[in-house]
Amino acid sequence: MTENDAREEERPVQGRGTHGEAGEDHAGREAPREDGAQVGTGIETAGTGVPDAVIPELVIISGMSGAGRSTAAKCLEDLGWFVVDNLPPALIPTMVELGARSQGNVARIAVVVDVRGRRFFDNLRESLADLETRNVTRRIVFLESSDEALVRRFESVRRPHPLQGDGRIVDGIDAERELLRELRGDADLVIDTSSLNVHELRAKMDAQFAGEEEPELRATVMSFGFKYGLPVDADLVVDMRFLPNPHWVPELRPFTGLNEEVSAYVFNQPGAKEFLDRYAELLQLVAAGYRREGKRYVTIAVGCTGGKHRSVATAEKLAARLASQGVETVLVHRDMGRE
């Protein structure tokens, strides 16, 4: 993942951004070793009589090799999380227990789990079930990327894929995708880093985890062009190609949906305002369902032909509408300026 790979422009409606480096190996810190309570509430700290151990919040970072796991982990570390890299899944409950014994000094733990620990990977589901019985709040962040981007990154650093063996890089990527398929389906947040540079990935992580108070639902609204392909991390897709294309209006063609004249042209078309109002109402129903199901993150992809006019104008208004409803929203214009 390099600066030249970036084609996304990301602008948080709420939240802050950070900057850093990607692709570097990240070593976890040693866990604190203090005498204290077992994981769980209502248990007194051994030998001290201190009740109610604080169960740490847990984030599990996983995903494709080369997709930016180290960058995501470093971002959480910068935000004050206790980060452990390549921890065998069977030891995750022990790590949480040690955090609980710290009497609140380790309140947030991030664990990087990847195929380097593949001998222990089968234990992950058992560990997650164990955490659920202990009432541990945990989230899974999955870093995704296209085959083309991953091959380019491995070739640029001249390193083999950890699963390729005697085969090619693409063979290792295919094997890893199959190994991680089930975990990806269980993820609370999927981030596609194919066209992100390190700063944009850190901005995404920062927008999701930097807030002092966790919102009920966090949304990413992304404009895109259908001719460049659907975003792989989209939960909902909106097609704005039912409206006339400002591209065919000579005086509007050079501008984008950020321009007031373009936005006015788009939303003066029959059905445009009504569509925005009704879709916003629909999202309220969907958001309520997501909350009931414990889903905290949603990516709404708004598309038009090139990702320059209609999708950008609509994404702007939709993101503003969600923010006004109390949904923490990140706004991304993936393909604007790409042509």
C-alpha positions in Angstrom: 0.0 0.0 0.0 1.7 3.2 -1.2 0.8 6.8 -1.7 0.6 6.2 -5.4 -2.0 3.5 -4.9 -4.5 5.9 -3.3 -7.5 6.9 -5.3 -9.9 7.5 -2.5 -10.7 10.9 -1.0 -12.0 10.5 2.5 -13.6 13.2 4.6 -15.1 12.4 8.0 -18.4 14.2 8.8 -17.6 13.5 12.4 -14.3 12.3 13.8 -10.6 13.0 13.5 -7.8 11.8 11.3 -4.3 10.5 11.9 -1.3 9.8 9.8 1.3 7.0 9.9 3.0 4.2 8.0 1.8 1.0 6.6 3.1 -2.5 5.9 5.5 -2.5 8.9 5.7 -5.4 11.3 4.2 -4.5 14.6 5.3 -6.3 17.8 2.8 -6.6 20.6 3.6 -5.3 24.1 3.9 -7.5 27.1 0.8 -8.0 29.0 0.6 -6.5 32.5 1.1 -9.1 35.2 -0.7 -7.8 38.3 -2.7 -9.9 40.8 -6.3 -9.2 40.4 -9.8 -10.4 39.6 -10.8 -13.1 37.2 -12.6 -11.9 34.0 -16.2 -11.2 34.9 -18.1 -8.8 37.1 -18.8 -9.2 40.8 -15.6 -11.1 41.5 -13.3 -9.7 44.2 -9.6 -9.1 43.4 -7.6 -11.8 45.0 -6.0 -10.8 48.3 -7.2 -7.2 48.0 -11.0 -7.3 48.4 -11.4 -5.0 45.4 -14.7 -5.9 43.7 -15.9 -5.7 40.1 -13.0 -6.2 37.8 -13.3 -4.0 34.7 -13.6 -6.3 31.6 -11.5 -4.8 28.8 -13.0 -3.9 25.4 -11.6 -6.2 22.8 -10.9 -5.7 19.1 -9.6 -8.6 16.9 -7.8 -7.4 13.8 -7.5 -9.9 11.0 -7.6 -10.1 7.2 -5.5 -10.6 4.2 -1.7 -10.5 4.4 -0.6 -7.2 2.8 -4.0 -5.5 3.4 -2.8 -3.3 6.2 -3.2 -5.2 9.4 0.0 -3.7 10.9 -1.2 -0.1 10.0 -4.6 -0.7 11.6 -3.0 -2.1 14.7 -0.5 0.8 15.0 -3.4 3.2 14.7 -5.2 1.6 17.6 -2.0 1.7 19.6 -1.7 5.4 18.9 -5.2 5.8 20.2 -4.3 4.2 23.5 -5.2 0.6 22.9 -3.0 -2.2 24.3 -2.0 -4.0 21.1 -0.7 -7.6 20.8 0.5 -8.9 17.4 0.1 -12.5 16.2 -1.3 -13.8 19.4 -2.5 -17.4 19.2 -6.3 -17.4 19.3 -6.4 -19.8 22.2 -4.6 -17.2 24.4 -7.1 -14.4 23.7 -9.3 -15.1 26.8 -6.1 -15.2 28.9 -5.1 -11.8 27.5 -8.5 -10.4 28.4 -8.2 -11.9 31.9 -4.8 -10.2 32.4 -6.4 -6.9 31.3 -9.2 -7.3 33.8 -6.6 -7.9 36.6 -5.0 -4.5 35.8 -7.9 -2.8 37.7 -8.8 -0.6 34.7 -5.3 0.2 33.5 -5.8 -1.9 30.4 -9.3 -1.0 29.4 -9.0 -1.6 25.6 -7.1 -4.5 24.0 -6.5 -5.1 20.3 -5.2 -8.5 19.1 -3.9 -9.2 15.6 -4.7 -12.7 14.4 -3.4 -13.9 11.0 -2.2 -16.9 9.1 1.2 -16.8 10.7 -0.6 -18.5 13.6 -2.5 -20.9 11.4 -1.7 -23.8 13.6 -3.8 -22.2 16.3 -6.4 -20.7 13.9 -8.9 -23.4 14.4 -9.1 -22.4 18.1 -10.4 -18.9 17.2 -14.1 -19.8 17.2 -13.8 -21.6 20.5 -12.1 -18.6 22.0 -14.8 -16.2 20.7 -17.5 -18.4 22.2 -15.6 -18.4 25.5 -15.4 -14.6 25.4 -19.2 -14.4 24.8 -19.9 -16.4 27.9 -17.8 -14.0 29.9 -19.8 -11.0 28.6 -16.7 -9.5 26.9 -17.5 -6.8 24.3 -15.5 -7.8 21.2 -15.4 -6.6 17.6 -13.7 -8.1 14.6 -12.1 -5.8 12.0 -11.3 -7.5 8.7 -8.8 -5.9 6.3 -9.6 -6.8 2.7 -7.9 -6.0 -0.6 -8.1 -7.1 -4.3 -5.8 -9.8 -5.7 -4.1 -7.2 -8.0 -3.3 -4.9 -5.1 -2.0 -7.7 -2.9 0.3 -9.0 -5.7 1.6 -5.5 -6.3 2.4 -5.0 -2.6 4.2 -8.3 -2.2 6.2 -7.8 -5.4 7.2 -4.3 -4.3 8.7 -5.5 -1.1 10.1 -8.7 -2.7 8.7 -11.0 0.0 6.7 -14.2 -0.5 3.2 -14.7 0.6 3.2 -16.7 3.9 1.0 -19.4 2.3 2.4 -19.6 -1.2 4.9 -22.4 -0.4 6.5 -23.5 -3.7 3.7 -21.8 -5.7 3.0 -18.3 -6.9 1.9 -15.3 -4.8 -1.6 -15.7 -6.2 -1.7 -19.3 -5.0 -1.0 -18.1 -1.4 -3.6 -15.4 -1.7 -6.3 -17.9 -2.9 -5.4 -20.2 0.0 -5.6 -17.4 2.5 -9.0 -16.2 1.2 -10.4 -19.7 1.6 -9.0 -20.0 5.1 -10.4 -16.6 6.2 -13.7 -16.8 4.4 -15.8 -17.7 7.5 -14.0 -15.1 9.7 -14.7 -12.4 7.1 -18.4 -13.3 7.2 -18.4 -12.8 11.0 -16.6 -9.5 10.9 -18.2 -6.4 12.4 -16.2 -4.1 10.1 -14.7 -4.9 6.7 -12.3 -2.3 5.2 -11.2 -2.6 1.6 -7.7 -1.2 1.3 -7.3 -1.8 -2.4 -7.1 1.9 -3.3 -6.3 3.4 0.1 -3.0 4.8 1.1 -1.7 4.5 4.7 -3.1 7.9 5.7 -6.6 7.0 4.4 -6.6 3.7 6.2 -5.6 5.3 9.4 -8.3 7.9 8.9 -10.9 5.1 8.6 -9.7 3.4 11.8 -9.5 6.7 13.6 -13.1 7.6 12.6 -14.3 4.3 13.9 -12.4 4.1 17.2 -11.2 7.6 18.3 -14.4 8.8 19.8 -14.6 9.0 23.5 -18.2 7.7 23.5 -19.1 4.8 21.2 -22.1 5.7 19.0 -24.9 3.2 18.5 -24.1 3.0 14.7 -21.3 4.3 12.5 -21.8 4.7 8.8 -19.5 5.2 5.8 -21.2 6.9 2.9 -19.1 6.3 -0.3 -19.7 7.7 -3.8 -18.3 5.6 -6.6 -18.5 5.0 -10.4 -20.0 1.8 -11.7 -17.5 1.7 -14.5 -14.8 1.2 -11.9 -16.5 -1.6 -10.1 -18.7 -2.0 -7.0 -17.0 -1.4 -3.6 -16.4 -4.8 -2.1 -17.1 -3.6 1.4 -20.5 -2.1 0.6 -23.5 -3.2 2.7 -26.0 -1.2 0.8 -25.8 0.1 -2.8 -27.7 3.0 -4.2 -27.9 3.5 -8.0 -28.3 7.1 -9.0 -28.2 6.5 -12.8 -32.0 7.0 -13.0 -31.3 10.7 -13.0 -30.0 12.7 -16.0 -26.2 12.8 -16.1 -24.7 16.3 -15.7 -21.8 15.1 -17.8 -23.9 15.9 -20.9 -24.4 19.5 -19.8 -21.3 21.3 -21.2 -21.2 24.0 -18.5 -21.4 21.4 -15.7 -19.1 18.7 -17.1 -15.9 20.1 -15.6 -17.3 20.3 -12.1 -18.1 17.6 -9.5 -21.1 16.9 -7.2 -19.4 19.1 -4.7 -20.2 22.1 -6.8 -23.5 23.9 -5.9 -24.6 24.2 -9.5 -24.2 20.5 -10.1 -26.0 19.6 -6.8 -28.8 21.9 -7.7 -29.1 20.4 -11.2 -29.2 16.9 -9.7 -31.8 17.6 -7.1 -34.0 19.7 -9.3 -34.7 16.6 -11.4 -38.1 14.9 -11.0 -38.0 12.4 -8.2 -34.5 13.3 -6.8 -35.6 15.0 -3.6 -38.4 12.4 -3.0 -35.8 9.6 -3.5 -33.5 11.2 -0.9 -36.3 11.6 1.6 -37.6 8.1 1.3 -34.2 6.5 1.2 -33.3 8.3 4.4 -36.5 7.0 6.0 -35.6 3.5 4.8 -32.2 3.8 6.4 -33.8 4.6 9.8 -35.6 1.2 9.6 -32.4 -0.5 8.5 -30.4 1.2 11.2 -32.8 0.1 13.9 -32.5 -3.5 12.6 -28.7 -3.3 12.6 -28.7 -2.1 16.2 -31.0 -5.0 17.3 -28.7 -7.4 15.6 -25.6 -5.9 17.2 -24.2 -4.6 13.9 -22.4 -1.3 14.6 -20.9 -0.4 11.2 -22.6 0.0 7.8 -21.1 1.1 4.4 -23.6 2.7 2.0 -22.2 2.9 -1.5 -23.8 5.6 -3.8 -23.1 5.0 -7.4 -23.4 6.7 -10.8 -21.6 6.1 -14.1 -18.3 7.7 -13.3 -18.5 8.6 -9.6 -18.2 12.4 -10.3 -21.5 14.1 -10.4 -24.8 12.4 -9.3 -23.3 10.0 -6.7 -21.1 12.7 -5.2 -24.0 15.1 -4.8 -26.2 12.5 -3.3 -23.6 11.1 -1.0 -23.0 14.6 0.4 -26.7 15.1 1.2 -27.2 11.6 2.5 -24.2 11.8 4.8 -25.4 15.2 6.2 -28.8 13.7 6.8 -27.4 10.7 8.7 -25.2 13.0 10.8 -28.2 15.2 11.7 -29.9 12.0 13.0 -27.0 11.3 15.3 -25.2 8.7 13.2 -21.5 9.2 13.2 -20.7 9.3 9.5 -17.6 9.1 7.3 -17.9 10.5 3.8 -15.7 9.0 1.0 -15.6 9.9 -2.7 -13.8 6.9 -4.1 -13.6 7.8 -7.8 -13.9 11.5 -7.9 -11.1 12.9 -10.0 -10.1 9.5 -11.3 -11.0 10.2 -14.9 
